[in-house]
Amino acid sequence: MKRSLLAALLSAALATAAFAGTADQFQAGYYHFKLGEVDVTALSDGTLPLPPKDLLTNAKPGEIASRLASAYQGDKVDASINAYLIKTGGRLVLIDAGTGELYGPTLNKLAAALRATGHAPEEINDILITHIHTDHTGGLMDGTRMVFPNATLHLEQKELDYWMSADNRAKAPDAAKVYFDQAIAKVKPYVDAGKVKTFHGATQLFPGIRSIPAPGHTPGHTFYALESKGEKLVFWGDLLHVAEVQMPDPAVTIAFDVDSKTAAATRKQAFADAVKGRYWVAGDHISFPGVGHLSADGAGYRWLPMTYANDYYVPAAK
């Protein structure tokens, strides 16, 4: 990596701790919607301020500042950490698992958000991991305790092989070795317990849910497609981190990418396909709830967020 992911996130976490956040009360951490006949809930693990100028790469001179200013953003953007709950076929399927305690006091809210929906972490049957970066897997463990003891993790084999490899850790820059250590701490307990099921490439995992290879950000980075009654939603994981910059210019990469050239190519293809297919997409770092459509806008793209709906009908008491 061009820069230490941990250093960037810890720097942001420390800055967050210094001002203890801007909200003076809890936000609602969930948003329900339906895709066809399937219930989906966006879950917030919290937000973290990130400095795009320090992290984004392959941008034109002045482009980052210009695009941030046009989106009414300053030197830092509040990056959402999102996960998603799918209720299908009598199962509770979670996509990604949040940060846990790793990145500061404004995060680690996923379990609380899940409980607020009426479900305990112990009820989760399956967790689809987009990749092993610990802002997506840190919440799997609380110390030595499995937060989701009854869940099976589903992972691309390439992703598991990469992060569990002692040889890869040895070859990594010193600043990056901690990611391998964190992967061992957060994911390997599930491996050792026989609670990890791997797949290779495009795979039908459950009725209506399949994996889509999306390499670049990490070797086994994976999208998941959910389809029901002619509707489709693709969970993008870390396809992008700063929507205000990377949607209008998908060539812009980020220091977190293991292979930035491949990540950019994957992003360009995914953006174009989302417009062509006119389907919903969900991003782990797009402003919560992170669900919407893309529209072509000149040489780039524009984000069209899902319309907020609060139309649950409460029958009048008799």
C-alpha positions as CSV (number, residue, x, y, z in Angstrom):
1,M,0.0,0.0,0.0
2,K,1.1,3.6,-0.6
3,R,0.3,4.6,2.9
4,S,-0.4,2.8,6.2
5,L,-4.2,2.2,6.4
6,L,-3.9,1.9,10.1
7,A,-2.0,5.2,10.4
8,A,-4.7,7.0,8.4
9,L,-7.6,5.5,10.3
10,L,-5.9,5.9,13.7
11,S,-5.1,9.5,13.0
12,A,-8.8,10.1,12.1
13,A,-9.8,8.2,15.2
14,L,-7.6,10.2,17.5
15,A,-8.9,13.4,15.9
16,T,-12.4,12.2,16.5
17,A,-11.6,11.4,20.1
18,A,-10.2,14.9,20.6
19,F,-13.5,16.6,19.8
20,A,-15.7,13.6,20.9
21,G,-17.9,13.9,17.8
22,T,-20.3,16.6,16.7
23,A,-23.6,15.0,17.5
24,D,-24.9,15.5,21.1
25,Q,-27.2,12.6,21.1
26,F,-27.6,9.2,19.5
27,Q,-28.7,8.9,15.9
28,A,-31.0,6.2,14.6
29,G,-28.6,3.5,13.3
30,Y,-30.9,1.6,11.0
31,Y,-33.1,2.1,7.9
32,H,-35.5,-0.6,6.6
33,F,-36.5,-1.1,3.0
34,K,-37.8,-3.8,0.7
35,L,-36.2,-5.2,-2.4
36,G,-38.9,-7.2,-4.1
37,E,-40.2,-9.5,-1.3
38,V,-37.0,-9.3,0.7
39,D,-36.6,-7.2,3.9
40,V,-33.2,-5.3,3.9
41,T,-32.0,-3.1,6.7
42,A,-29.0,-0.7,6.5
43,L,-27.1,-0.6,9.8
44,S,-24.7,2.1,10.9
45,D,-21.5,1.3,12.8
46,G,-20.9,5.0,13.1
47,T,-18.9,7.6,11.1
48,L,-15.3,8.6,11.1
49,P,-13.7,11.8,9.7
50,L,-11.2,11.0,6.9
51,P,-8.8,13.5,5.1
52,P,-9.3,12.9,1.4
53,K,-6.3,15.1,0.4
54,D,-4.0,12.8,2.4
55,L,-5.6,9.5,1.2
56,L,-6.8,9.8,-2.4
57,T,-4.3,9.1,-5.2
58,N,-4.2,9.4,-9.0
59,A,-6.1,12.7,-8.9
60,K,-5.4,15.7,-11.0
61,P,-3.8,18.8,-9.4
62,G,-6.4,20.7,-7.4
63,E,-9.2,18.1,-8.3
64,I,-9.8,16.8,-4.7
65,A,-10.2,20.3,-3.2
66,S,-12.3,21.5,-6.0
67,R,-14.7,18.5,-5.9
68,L,-15.0,18.6,-2.1
69,A,-15.7,22.4,-2.2
70,S,-18.4,21.9,-4.8
71,A,-20.0,19.3,-2.5
72,Y,-19.9,21.7,0.5
73,Q,-17.2,19.6,2.1
74,G,-14.0,20.7,3.9
75,D,-10.7,19.0,4.4
76,K,-12.3,16.1,6.1
77,V,-15.4,14.1,5.2
78,D,-17.5,12.0,7.6
79,A,-17.0,8.5,6.2
80,S,-19.9,6.2,7.0
81,I,-19.2,2.6,8.1
82,N,-22.3,0.7,6.9
83,A,-23.4,-2.9,7.1
84,Y,-26.6,-4.5,5.8
85,L,-29.0,-7.1,7.2
86,I,-31.0,-9.3,4.8
87,K,-33.9,-11.5,5.9
88,T,-34.4,-14.2,3.4
89,G,-35.5,-17.8,3.4
90,G,-35.9,-17.8,7.2
91,R,-32.2,-16.7,7.6
92,L,-30.6,-13.5,8.9
93,V,-27.7,-12.7,6.6
94,L,-25.4,-9.8,7.5
95,I,-23.1,-8.1,5.0
96,D,-19.9,-7.1,6.8
97,A,-19.4,-6.7,10.5
98,G,-18.2,-3.2,11.3
99,T,-15.0,-2.1,13.1
100,G,-15.3,-3.2,16.7
101,E,-13.1,-1.3,19.1
102,L,-10.3,-0.7,16.6
103,Y,-11.0,2.8,15.2
104,G,-12.2,5.1,17.9
105,P,-15.1,6.2,20.0
106,T,-17.5,7.2,17.2
107,L,-17.7,3.7,15.8
108,N,-18.5,0.2,17.2
109,K,-22.2,0.8,17.1
110,L,-23.3,-2.1,14.8
111,A,-24.4,-4.5,17.6
112,A,-26.5,-1.7,19.1
113,A,-28.1,-0.9,15.8
114,L,-28.8,-4.5,15.2
115,R,-30.5,-4.9,18.6
116,A,-32.5,-1.8,17.9
117,T,-34.1,-3.6,15.0
118,G,-35.2,-6.4,17.3
119,H,-32.4,-8.9,16.5
120,A,-29.4,-10.0,18.7
121,P,-26.0,-10.7,17.2
122,E,-26.5,-14.3,18.3
123,E,-29.4,-14.6,15.8
124,I,-27.3,-14.0,12.7
125,N,-27.0,-17.1,10.6
126,D,-24.5,-16.0,7.9
127,I,-22.1,-13.1,7.4
128,L,-21.0,-12.3,3.8
129,I,-17.6,-10.6,4.1
130,T,-16.7,-8.2,1.2
131,H,-13.1,-8.2,2.3
132,I,-11.0,-8.6,5.5
133,H,-9.9,-5.0,6.1
134,T,-10.8,-4.6,9.8
135,D,-13.3,-1.8,9.3
136,H,-15.4,-4.6,7.9
137,T,-14.3,-7.5,10.2
138,G,-13.3,-5.8,13.4
139,G,-16.7,-6.3,14.9
140,L,-16.5,-10.1,14.6
141,M,-14.7,-10.3,17.9
142,D,-14.9,-8.6,21.3
143,G,-11.6,-9.6,22.8
144,T,-11.7,-13.3,22.8
145,R,-15.5,-13.5,22.5
146,M,-17.2,-14.2,19.2
147,V,-19.8,-11.5,18.7
148,F,-21.7,-13.7,16.2
149,P,-21.2,-17.2,17.7
150,N,-23.9,-18.9,15.5
151,A,-22.9,-17.3,12.2
152,T,-21.0,-18.8,9.3
153,L,-18.6,-16.4,7.6
154,H,-18.6,-16.6,3.8
155,L,-15.4,-15.4,2.1
156,E,-13.7,-15.5,-1.3
157,Q,-10.9,-18.1,-0.9
158,K,-8.3,-15.6,-2.4
159,E,-9.1,-13.1,0.4
160,L,-8.7,-15.6,3.2
161,D,-5.5,-17.0,1.7
162,Y,-4.0,-13.5,1.4
163,W,-4.6,-12.3,4.9
164,M,-3.9,-15.6,6.7
165,S,-0.6,-16.1,5.0
166,A,2.6,-15.7,7.1
167,D,4.6,-15.3,3.9
168,N,2.4,-12.4,2.8
169,R,2.8,-10.8,6.2
170,A,6.6,-11.2,6.1
171,K,6.7,-9.5,2.7
172,A,4.5,-6.6,3.7
173,P,6.0,-3.3,4.8
174,D,6.4,-3.0,8.6
175,A,3.5,-0.5,8.8
176,A,1.2,-2.9,7.0
177,K,1.9,-6.0,9.1
178,V,-0.6,-5.0,11.7
179,Y,-3.4,-5.6,9.2
180,F,-2.4,-9.2,9.0
181,D,-2.2,-9.4,12.8
182,Q,-5.7,-7.9,13.1
183,A,-7.0,-10.4,10.5
184,I,-5.7,-13.2,12.6
185,A,-7.3,-11.8,15.7
186,K,-10.7,-11.1,14.2
187,V,-11.2,-13.8,11.5
188,K,-9.1,-16.8,12.5
189,P,-11.2,-17.6,15.6
190,Y,-14.0,-18.3,13.2
191,V,-11.7,-20.4,10.9
192,D,-10.6,-22.4,13.9
193,A,-14.2,-23.0,15.0
194,G,-15.1,-24.3,11.6
195,K,-17.4,-21.3,11.0
196,V,-15.8,-20.1,7.7
197,K,-17.1,-21.3,4.3
198,T,-15.1,-20.1,1.3
199,F,-16.1,-19.8,-2.4
200,H,-14.3,-19.2,-5.6
201,G,-15.3,-16.4,-7.9
202,A,-18.9,-15.9,-9.0
203,T,-21.0,-18.3,-6.8
204,Q,-24.6,-18.7,-6.0
205,L,-24.6,-18.6,-2.2
206,F,-28.3,-18.7,-1.3
207,P,-31.4,-18.4,-3.4
208,G,-31.4,-14.8,-4.7
209,I,-27.9,-14.0,-3.4
210,R,-24.7,-14.5,-5.3
211,S,-21.1,-13.3,-5.2
212,I,-19.4,-11.1,-7.9
213,P,-15.6,-10.9,-8.0
214,A,-14.4,-7.3,-7.6
215,P,-10.6,-7.4,-7.1
216,G,-8.2,-4.5,-6.6
217,H,-9.0,-3.0,-3.3
218,T,-7.9,-6.3,-1.9
219,P,-7.1,-9.5,-3.8
220,G,-10.5,-11.2,-3.0
221,H,-12.7,-8.1,-2.6
222,T,-16.2,-9.2,-3.5
223,F,-19.6,-7.7,-4.3
224,Y,-22.8,-9.5,-3.4
225,A,-25.9,-9.3,-5.6
226,L,-29.4,-9.7,-4.1
227,E,-32.3,-10.2,-6.5
228,S,-36.1,-10.6,-5.8
229,K,-39.1,-10.2,-8.0
230,G,-37.2,-8.5,-10.8
231,E,-35.4,-6.0,-8.5
232,K,-31.6,-6.1,-7.9
233,L,-29.3,-4.6,-5.3
234,V,-25.5,-4.9,-5.5
235,F,-23.5,-4.5,-2.3
236,W,-20.3,-2.8,-3.3
237,G,-18.2,-3.0,-0.1
238,D,-15.2,-0.7,-0.6
239,L,-15.6,0.0,-4.3
240,L,-15.2,3.7,-3.3
241,H,-14.5,5.7,-0.2
242,V,-15.1,9.4,-1.1
243,A,-18.2,9.5,-3.3
244,E,-17.8,13.3,-3.7
245,V,-14.6,12.8,-5.7
246,Q,-14.7,9.2,-7.0
247,M,-18.1,9.3,-8.6
248,P,-17.4,12.2,-10.9
249,D,-13.9,10.7,-11.5
250,P,-13.7,7.0,-11.0
251,A,-10.0,7.0,-11.9
252,V,-9.2,8.5,-8.5
253,T,-7.8,5.7,-6.2
254,I,-7.1,5.6,-2.5
255,A,-4.1,4.6,-0.4
256,F,-6.0,1.7,1.1
257,D,-6.0,-0.2,-2.3
258,V,-3.7,-3.2,-2.5
259,D,-3.8,-2.9,-6.3
260,S,-4.9,0.6,-7.2
261,K,-4.8,0.1,-11.0
262,T,-7.1,-3.0,-10.8
263,A,-9.3,-1.2,-8.2
264,A,-9.9,1.7,-10.6
265,A,-10.7,-0.6,-13.5
266,T,-13.2,-2.5,-11.3
267,R,-14.8,0.8,-10.2
268,K,-15.2,2.0,-13.8
269,Q,-16.8,-1.2,-14.9
270,A,-19.1,-1.4,-11.8
271,F,-20.3,2.2,-12.3
272,A,-21.0,1.7,-16.0
273,D,-22.9,-1.6,-15.3
274,A,-25.0,0.0,-12.5
275,V,-26.2,2.7,-14.9
276,K,-26.8,0.2,-17.7
277,G,-28.7,-2.2,-15.5
278,R,-30.5,0.6,-13.6
279,Y,-30.3,-1.5,-10.4
280,W,-29.8,-0.4,-6.8
281,V,-26.3,-0.3,-5.2
282,A,-25.1,0.0,-1.6
283,G,-21.7,1.1,-0.4
284,D,-20.1,0.6,2.9
285,H,-18.7,4.1,3.0
286,I,-21.3,6.1,1.2
287,S,-23.3,8.4,3.5
288,F,-25.7,6.3,5.5
289,P,-27.8,4.4,4.6
290,G,-25.5,4.2,1.5
291,V,-28.2,2.9,-0.9
292,G,-29.1,4.5,-4.2
293,H,-28.7,4.6,-8.0
294,L,-26.0,6.0,-10.3
295,S,-26.6,8.3,-13.2
296,A,-24.2,9.2,-15.9
297,D,-23.0,12.8,-15.7
298,G,-20.6,13.8,-18.4
299,A,-17.5,11.8,-18.2
300,G,-18.4,10.7,-14.6
301,Y,-21.3,9.8,-12.5
302,R,-23.8,11.3,-10.1
303,W,-25.2,9.7,-6.9
304,L,-29.0,9.5,-6.6
305,P,-29.8,8.4,-3.0
306,M,-32.8,6.2,-2.2
307,T,-35.7,8.3,-1.3
308,Y,-36.4,8.3,2.5
309,A,-39.8,6.6,3.2
310,N,-41.5,6.5,6.6
311,D,-44.8,5.1,5.4
312,Y,-45.4,2.2,7.8
313,Y,-49.1,2.0,8.4
314,V,-50.1,1.7,12.0
315,P,-53.8,0.5,12.2
316,A,-56.0,2.6,14.5
317,A,-56.8,1.0,17.8
318,K,-60.3,-0.4,18.0
